[in-house]
Amino acid sequence: MAVIAPNDFFAHSEGNICPARWRRYSKILRLVDAAADARVALPRRWALKAARRMPRHSVLLAAVEVPGRESDLARVIERVSHTRQHEVNVAITRMRPVGKFENINHAIAGYDLPKYDWLLIVDDDIQLPDNFLDLLLFFSHSNGLKLSQPAHKFLSYSTYKITERHWGSQARSAGFVEIGPVSLLHSDTFADLIPFPPLRWCWGLDVFWAQVAKRRGWRTGVIDAVPIRHLRPIGTSYDTRAALDEAVAFMTSQRVTINRSEIFGLNRRIS
């Protein structure tokens, strides 16, 4: 199979990108999110009861501490770690002048990864629902997902439509899991994906993940039961042209062949 043209991939993904509507329709989107929450309130309670009966899992929670935003990260860490069901260890590194995932490599360097069932990577600019970790692990574990992420609320800065929450859904099988703001990796993926490549902006890394998942036969998905709100717009604080150039070079070097239809075409409700 021919290597995909990375420039072409990003240039023709517009149909899968969420519209810039966050600020203009914020009041309406709050109401739609509230209605979506109400729609799944009862099945979510049933799922939470089942989650409390699942085996105890060990989670390494990794994050990068950005100067001036320490309290934001502390709030997220406290929210994620609020579980009596699972064991959570926290790996934080102070931000270095390198990319996010090279920083994550530093954060987890001193930990024995084979001891953990999951690696959960979080950013500091998110709001999380109650029982976040218990439900995220329950739906990921019970559906055999090796890579997963929470869906975005309608009122959230998101990039792709496939990661936006779906009405009446709790979990979906999807061909794409983003590199942030929250990514959950099962231990079965560690040997293939860690250490993470030393990319500055990391565009294309999640496309690479999708290709590895396809090759390995991993199931990947989006968890609608725990929709997050991403608080900051994406790609406004750096040179997106440089990020695209890096993505082109990276995807070419990794001989990425997976195409847009394979990544965005799989989007099926499983719970």
N, C-alpha and C positions, 0 to 999 in steps of 0.2 A: 504494500500500500504506500502511496506517495505521502511524503511528509506534508502536513498541513502548512499553509502559508499563515503564520501568526498574525501578520498585518491584516490579512483578509478576515481572519477570525474576529478580531476586535472591530474591524470596520463594518462587519455585517451582522453584528449582534444586537442592533438597535431594536429589533422586534421583541427581544427578550429583556430589554432594559426597562425598569420602572420609570414612569414619567415623573418629572419634577413638579410634584403637586403638594408637597408637604405643607408649605407655609400657606398657600392660597386656600386650601380646604381643611385646615386643621380642625375646626370645630365639627365639621361633618365627619371627618375620619375618626374623631374621638367617639362619636355616636355609633359609627359602624363597628368600631372595635368593641364597644360595650355590647352591642347586639350579637356580635360573633362570640364573645365570651359567654353570654347568656345561652346561646344556642348549644354550646357544648358543656355547660355547667354540670349537668347530671352525669354524662359519660365520663367527664373529667374526675368527678368524685369517685366513680367506680374504679377508674384507672388508678387513682391515688391509693385506694384500699388494696388493690392488687400490687402496687409498687411497694407497699409496706410489707408485703409477704415475700418479696424477691430476695435472693441471696445477697449477702453483704458484699459489696464491691469496693475495691481500693482505687482511688482517683488521685492523680497528680495534677493539681491545678496550677497552671503556669501563666505568668503575666509579666509585662514590662512596666516598670514604674517611671512615669514621665515627670520630670521636674515641674513643680507647681501644680500637679494634679494628683498628689499622693492621697488626698482625702477621697477623691473620686474612685481610685482603685481600691482603697480600703473598704468603701461602701459596697463595691461589687464583690470583693472577696468575702465579706461578711455575709452577703446575701446568698452567694453560691454555696458557702460552707454550712449554711443552716440546714443540717440534716442529721437525724439520729440513726438513719438507715445505713449510711455508708461511711467509709473512712476516707478523709480528705487530707492530703498533705499539700502545702502551699509552697511553690517555688517562684520567687520574685527576683528580678534583676533590675538594677538601676539602668536606665536607658543609656546605651552607648551610641556613638555616631555611626551605627550600622543599621541594616534593615531589621524589621520586626522579628523575623524568624531566626536571624543570626543572634539576636538578643535572646530569643527563647532557647536557643542552643546553650547559651551561657547560663540561663536560669536553671535548666534541668541537668546541667553537666555533672553535678555532684550527687545525683540520685540514681538508684539502681532501678532502671526502667522495667526490667522483667518482673519486679515485685508488684507492678501496678496493672490493673485491668484496663484503665483508661487514662488518656492524657486529655485534659480539658484546657484549652487556650482561650483566654478572655481579654478583651480590651476594657478600658476604663470608662467609656462613654456610652453605657447602656443602662436601661432599666429592665429589671427582671420580675417575672410574676412569682407569686407564692409557690412553694414546693418545687422550685425550678429544677434542682439537681435530681430529686427523686423521680420526677416524671420524665426528665430528659433521659436518664439512664434506663428507666423502665421501658419506654418505647423503643429505645435503641437496642437494648438487650433482647427484649421479647420478639423483635422483628429481625434480629440477626444483622443489624447495621454495623458496618465496620468504620464508616465515616458518617457523621451526622452533624446537624446544626439545628438550633431553634429557628422557627420561622420569624419573619419580621411582622410586627403589627402593621396595619394599614397606615397608622400614624408613626412612621419610622423612616429614617433615611436609609433606603435600600438601593441596591444596584440592579438586581435581576428579578423579573416577575416570578420565576420559579421558587424563589426563597420567600416571597410574600405569603402570608397566611392564607389558607383556603377555607371557605365557609363550610362548617360542619365536619371538618376533618381534624383528626388528632395526630396522624402521622402519614407521611407519604414516602413512597419509594421514588427517588429522584436520581438523575444522572450527574448531579452537580452539587458539591458542598463547597462553600466559600472558605477563604482563608481568614475570615473575620466578619463581624466582631466576636463571634463565638464559634469555635470549632471543637468537635469531640472526635478523638481518634482511639479506636480499640487497639489493644496490645498486639493483635495480629498484624497491624499495619506498621509497627515500629521499625522492623528490620528494613522495610522498603522505603520509608519516608523520613526516617531520622538517622543521622543529623539532617536538618533542613538545609537546603542550598543557601549560600551566602548572597542572597539577592537584596538589593537596596530597597526596591519598592514592591517586589513580590508579585507583580502582575504576571499572570500565566501560571503561577504555582498551583492554583486550584484546578486549572485545566490539566496540568501534569498529574495531579492527584486522580482526576477522573480517568485518565488513560491507564494509570497503574491499577485502579480499581477494576477497570474493564479487563485488563490482562490477568489479574489475580482472581477475578470472579467475585469480588467483594460487593456486597449490597450496600448502597449508600442512600441517605434520605434526609428529609426535613421534618422536624417535629412541630406540628401546629399546636399541640397541647400547651406549649410553653412559649408563646410568642413574645419576643423582646421588642423594645423600642430603642433604636439607635439614635443617639442625640445629636450627632454631628454629620454634616454633609461629607461626602466621600470625594477625595481627589482635589481638594481645594487648597491644600497647604504644600504642594510640591509640583514639580514640573512633570505634567502628564506625558509630554513628548518623550522625556527621558525614560519614564516608566514604561512606555510602549516600546521604545527601542530595546530596553533591557528584556522585556517579555519576548520580543522577536528573537533576540539572541539566545535566550534560555530555551524557548520552545524548539528552536532549530537544533540546538546542541543536544536536546533530549529526544530528538526525532519524534515529536508529538504528531500523531496521525489521527487522533480522535477528532470527529467533526462536530459541528454545531447541532446537527439533528440528533446525534448520539447523546450529547450532553443535555440539551434542552428538551429533547423529545420524550424522555422518560419522566413522567410526573403523575404517578398513580397512587390514589389513596389506598392505604393498607390498614388503617384503623380509624 
